Amino acid sequence: MAKYVYFFGNGKAEGNKDMKNLLGGKGAGLAEMTSIGLPVPAGFTITTEVCDLYYKNNKKYPEGLEKEVEENMKKLEKASGKKFGDPENPLLVSVRSGAPISMPGMMETILNLGLNSKTVEGLAKKTNNRRFALDAYRRFIMMYGSTAKGIDREKFDHIFEKVKEEQTRKRLQIPEDKKVNDIDVNAEELEEVVKKFKDLYKKELGVDFPEDVKEQLWGSIDAVFGSWMAEKAVTYRKVENIKGIIGTAVNVVQMVFGNMGENSGTGVAFTRDPNTGEDVFYGDYLFNAQGEDVVAGIRTPIKLSELEKKDPSVYKQLVEIRNKLEKHYKDMQDIEFTVEEGKLYMLQCRTGKRNARAAFKIAYDMVKEKLITKEEAILRLKGKDIEGLFYPIIDPKEADNKKKMYLVSGIDAVPGAAVGKVVFTAKEAEQQAANGEKVILVRRETSPEDVGGMHAASGILTATGGKTSHAAVVARGWGKCCIVGCEKLVIDYDKKQMTVNDKVVKQGDEITLDGSTGEVFLGALKLIKPELPDEYKEIMKWVDETRKIKVRTNADTPYDSENARKLGAEGIGLCRTEHMFFDTEERRLAIQEMIVADTVDGRIKALDKLLPFQREDFKGIFKAMDGYPVTIRLIDPPLHEFVPHDEKGQRKLAETVGVPFEKVKDRVEQLHEANPMLGHRGCRLTITYPEILDMQVRAIIEAAVEVAKNGVKVYPEIMIPLTIDAKEFHLLETRVRKVADEIIAKSNTKVEYLVGTMIEVPRAALLANKIAQYAEFFSFGTNDLTQMTMGLSRDDAGKFLPDYVDEKKTGIFKNDPFQVLDQEGVGLLVKMGIEKGRSTRPNLKVGICGEHGGEPESVKFCVSVGMNYVSCSPFRVPIARLAAAQAAIEQGKK
Amino acid sequence: MAKYVYFFGNGKAEGNKDMKNLLGGKGAGLAEMTSIGLPVPAGFTITTEVCDLYYKNNKKYPEGLEKEVEENMKKLEKASGKKFGDPENPLLVSVRSGAPISMPGMMETILNLGLNSKTVEGLAKKTNNRRFALDAYRRFIMMYGSTAKGIDREKFDHIFEKVKEEQTRKRLQIPEDKKVNDIDVNAEELEEVVKKFKDLYKKELGVDFPEDVKEQLWGSIDAVFGSWMAEKAVTYRKVENIKGIIGTAVNVVQMVFGNMGENSGTGVAFTRDPNTGEDVFYGDYLFNAQGEDVVAGIRTPIKLSELEKKDPSVYKQLVEIRNKLEKHYKDMQDIEFTVEEGKLYMLQCRTGKRNARAAFKIAYDMVKEKLITKEEAILRLKGKDIEGLFYPIIDPKEADNKKKMYLVSGIDAVPGAAVGKVVFTAKEAEQQAANGEKVILVRRETSPEDVGGMHAASGILTATGGKTSHAAVVARGWGKCCIVGCEKLVIDYDKKQMTVNDKVVKQGDEITLDGSTGEVFLGALKLIKPELPDEYKEIMKWVDETRKIKVRTNADTPYDSENARKLGAEGIGLCRTEHMFFDTEERRLAIQEMIVADTVDGRIKALDKLLPFQREDFKGIFKAMDGYPVTIRLIDPPLHEFVPHDEKGQRKLAETVGVPFEKVKDRVEQLHEANPMLGHRGCRLTITYPEILDMQVRAIIEAAVEVAKNGVKVYPEIMIPLTIDAKEFHLLETRVRKVADEIIAKSNTKVEYLVGTMIEVPRAALLANKIAQYAEFFSFGTNDLTQMTMGLSRDDAGKFLPDYVDEKKTGIFKNDPFQVLDQEGVGLLVKMGIEKGRSTRPNLKVGICGEHGGEPESVKFCVSVGMNYVSCSPFRVPIARLAAAQAAIEQGKK
């Protein structure tokens, strides 16, 4: 028979810490603490499975549950020596929700359950403290009424305040400028409050406050399960991308009272400092209070360090428990506890949240303390922990200002924060930045022509696009704060302003972006930029010793390359050459001249102008990557991305190049494509215009020869993009070798280079065995491969992909496939491509250069399918290194 | 050792008819005819391999060739009893090119080779006919000079004409209004001509006309091999898509003379009538002439029927040979022959070209004559033969007018011909057609909004797009003449005119389209429309008995459905429902109202208006397909294809629907997509707007129930487009069943329906095993599957795909993958999809509904991978039936 309820008490528990999914985090923690001998009040947990069945069965509980709860109440009565609803010796319990993942959106706690007009008197007698009993009762009525039954809490507060003001203040003659504290209210007044609370309850709900303690219990259980699908909770799960958990558990625990006098109290603590990671006991304690008082902030709690002086006995108990917990869990714990007349009770224990810095410090320290191994330390860290170390953030002290200045939210494309004046064109961004202004570039969407301005801006905000839109990808490459798909923005380029609902933001107005959350604020918030802790550096050494595959970077400039080296990149996996066409006006004009030329000679003439620029760029990159391979992708984007689409730009181009305006205009129109993603781009350009390939290969190899002469170890890997056929690749590869070998032969220098291909079109993966006849390496371009395999344009998916990822709506995909590689579909092609490729060429070098190369789950996949390296944006390099190490450990275990 | 030369003579031959690739068509024919005892002058063939080696080795002949030719000349001298270059008894030969496929672009023939100033006298003496010898000589000089050495033939003609006019006319006193015939010229005059020809030769080439007969021979051989790569020949191969043959052969054959008097002559014939297929001997004969005279049309030949009377002895020889040939080759032959003083010699024999009608008649008759089996008849026919039966064609008598009226050429998207007045908008087309005008719709490109006008037009001409562009696909569905990608057209919609180079064509001007060739003519040419021959019907019965898979059609209307049934369709494989949204203004407005609505209720309201229309359409289609399955695809195209993109249209929509214009405008802008092919379309629309699915399923099932009540056997198959995931499909399938089952349950009628999916995105093929858990059938949408698997937008591929198919440029693809399924890549996915699908659901029904379903090679592939049916445009149904039967025969043989 199904078991729906798990008991714990008196040192024994039916559950344990590994049963989080079934018992929730809280339930599993209580069970575990009980088992290891910590002082935990007895109680039981109703499983998450009940929650699941409850919703699957039209909000009915599974058969047998009621009986099981009853039996467990009996056990609890036995363990506590009290009786539920007994006027003489009443058992009081708390009812708390507890999902496998902590979830603030849900119902929290009901305390003191079991009190009614009779038991309250029993409690008074038993404790010899009528005030205490009545205080417990009024708290219970309020919590039950508001939390379980939905009565506005303020109405309770209002009644209580009124009594305090009209009766307590008068009675104690408290001056008007001083606050009346809860503890000032006496028993008589509380009796009045209780009465008025009950009246309110009846008025609001039309029934009396339940005298029946069982009704109280089930009302609370109903409320917990009901809160699982409350809008707040659903939204929270959606926002936090919490999936795959079936429901919440309910914990029914014997009450212990922190409000039984000055030798009682309640507190929360972390076993180490969650902000710095330091090995200090960190927390708050409130004398003579119940848990909710800490949260409500009614009185200011004291620090644990003070508790050591004020109540050394309690502090000693706490320290013992802290040590026991850390030894047991081998991680920093977040605990809740209550002291009842000098005796400590543990109410909760879970792995404590910490910031990035603390995560590294704690992991490092625990290795040094021999609590955990290096491998465990590595497995414990997350990509987000690394990210958090690098990006500037909004000063946490700005919390209040954030609320006031909040403007709108978009998609959090690149984390970090940025402040600047709004500009609406790339040109404006460049000019103002040149004048020393910090600017935020706001565009409907960005294109390669905007790259200069994007680089100049401190942050980027777009109205359209998803996490792999042009803006997001480019910004990520620089680690530049970026928010995209902020669909509520209405941008008016002519008026140089944007509106959000009714708010107008004009060019020059300051805004702040929080790329980690996607929030935009109107005005300037203070930012802070953290320094890298030593523990990070140490742990990353262990990471590099552990991982088995290389981590390269996607970088297009010497600057990015140097930066990536510092972040641990072992070469470049993707150097996009097209950005080199845009860096300056001069280059831009040369490529445009090439495009409007209508003869091979005309194109060669224009390309010759670009050659020295590209060569210089490559030299810088090779130097930065001395000793490491550099994979250079030949021209990829469709030509229409390089030409001006406005009349003014076209006229200027016509004038500069010396061709009629109409011809330029016609050429631009001719370049228009219905589906540019599937159009004339990639190696199709070099099939049509092989002279572009010639120029690019010349620039690469001449640069390589030059730096090699100066002692730089240079390993160029020339990469053909968008290959779909072995013959196609072979034609281009032959041409590459012809140009390259001629230069090398003339140079009297030895330069070894490889020629390989992107695998980014499904057909290339399907025919990888044939392509590998000629290709020396494969680099999976999983951005495009995802687009084509799934038939999903990343620029357009924003309109419907959310429906696919939204669990409430369809839940078709667990993740955005542009964020996390679709292992089931796209991954199958990747695997097939590698296997087929290596069936022809066993030593085929294989890597990934799509955005997925920096996403931990995807990196692990890349390791599992036997890639030689991953490549990602410089700022993701440490994340990829960590993920690669984790994969090595995890896959080593299997 | 390599053998480069193959001899034939005296009843024996080293080659045979199966060696076409090595000996060319002519060489193989001569060898075969020699072997079966036909009178063939002796000779030898230099193989195509020599041609291949010649080009591979920088225009040098392979070692040993010269010796082999010499040895064969010796054999030939022996066989003929004459000696090459011998002044007493000279051996004369002809030199002819002969590729494996007949190729008009190449050098044809040099006759009388071996004549020089000495041998001409020997020939004169030997034949006792000096005039004959000199006539042969002047012909030889002219042919060698022009054909082998490139001297303008007109210059020779001019000399000859001058002698005829100035000397022969005077001598014979021929009146000015009568022509001087070649035979009127006497020996003296010919001597003069020969002298002047030699002078011309020297003047043009700077060397004397060769006296050395060996030099003559090698000069001619050089010329034949040289002509293989001449521009004319290369272009011809490109246009005709001739690939995979390595070169031409050279045939050196002893001369026989048809010009030795009135008991000599020359002729060409077909063993049956190539126009009607009738079993009559069909050909032309010219007394006292050499082969070139027939071709040149200098004198009018007589019909073979006349020859029977005029020279019964020769005719009898011919008939015997004809009978022998047909029995031997079992097919109609195209022959060339010469009669030398009463004795017949065969000079060529090859399978005769015939028109579509004749192809069926001959195949049918030969089966009846027991010459061939039904299977052989089926294998012999081609898709083009069927097409040729159906489409109107330009009256062959208009040949001269065609030359005069030729305007420009585009891509031959849909064969047939059309005449009409040019219009530039769909609306104009509809209006003028309503007034009874025949119009040709000329557009830069077409979109679904143009469909009404396209339907109204007699033919369609677009400046952009390839064979699977919107215009081509839609037109093909109707079998409507269509030319696309006519890139030289410059259309000015404002001025209502188009220009081609400098010619201006205004709205209302008449043009003629030949969709079979892609030619456009300025003015109206006469068209004729053939009737279907009985032999076609009989053979198609055999075809249907033979094939093993079903052939369905792609049809969207009752009209198309009925038409397709007549053409043999066994159900509908693809009924696109979106065309139903466009049929009338009323429907168009309803779908647009749905699109601009911003609530579910608003959309449902608009959809309710469409419901009755769709239901009526389905009823008509179900009735037409009584007893056959009908696969209906739910809405597929992106919504922006349904909305007006011009301000006027948007204003009208705003007014009609009663929403502000700005809102309509915004909505249209919002619908814009960067890559619509990979955007919000297919089932993604019904994920976002499930109410559309509800309406469509309702329309389908209500229609099915209604017609079922009237005794129609109805088998709806509801198809979800663009599926990429099993869960996605399952969600929609469940919704389909819910709507459908409710209607059926209420109806008290039994309607069986299936729910399946298109497989048109690579991911769907990769995960077919999972999708098949829920899908009852798969239909491969190979148009989109090709686009995504190859990363090729069919709308944009026109700019670069030709480079991929062009053998001279790259030759990467053998065929346009939108025409002929890419079996290597896309086909691999199809195969994988079927295997994976059937691994889950062994009885999974599988078909194809892309354009490939009507292309013979692709149909054969579909048979080989085990599909249950193919589906194609109505007009392609018979072609698919034939291909399916051929596949059954061919694959049965294996």
Interface residues (C-beta under 8 A of the other chain):
Chain A: E673 A674 N675 P676 M677 L678 G679 H680 G682 R684 I687 T688 L722 I724 D725 K727 E728 L731 E760 V761 P762 R763 L766 L767 D784 Q787 M788 T789 M790 G791 L792 S793 D795 D796 A797 K799 F800 D803 Y804 T810 G811 I812 F813 D822 E824 G825 V826 L828 L829
Chain B: E673 A674 N675 P676 M677 L678 G679 H680 G682 R684 I687 T688 L722 I724 D725 K727 E728 L731 E760 V761 P762 R763 L766 L767 D784 Q787 M788 T789 M790 G791 L792 S793 D795 D796 A797 K799 F800 D803 Y804 T810 G811 I812 F813 D822 E824 G825 V826 L828 L829
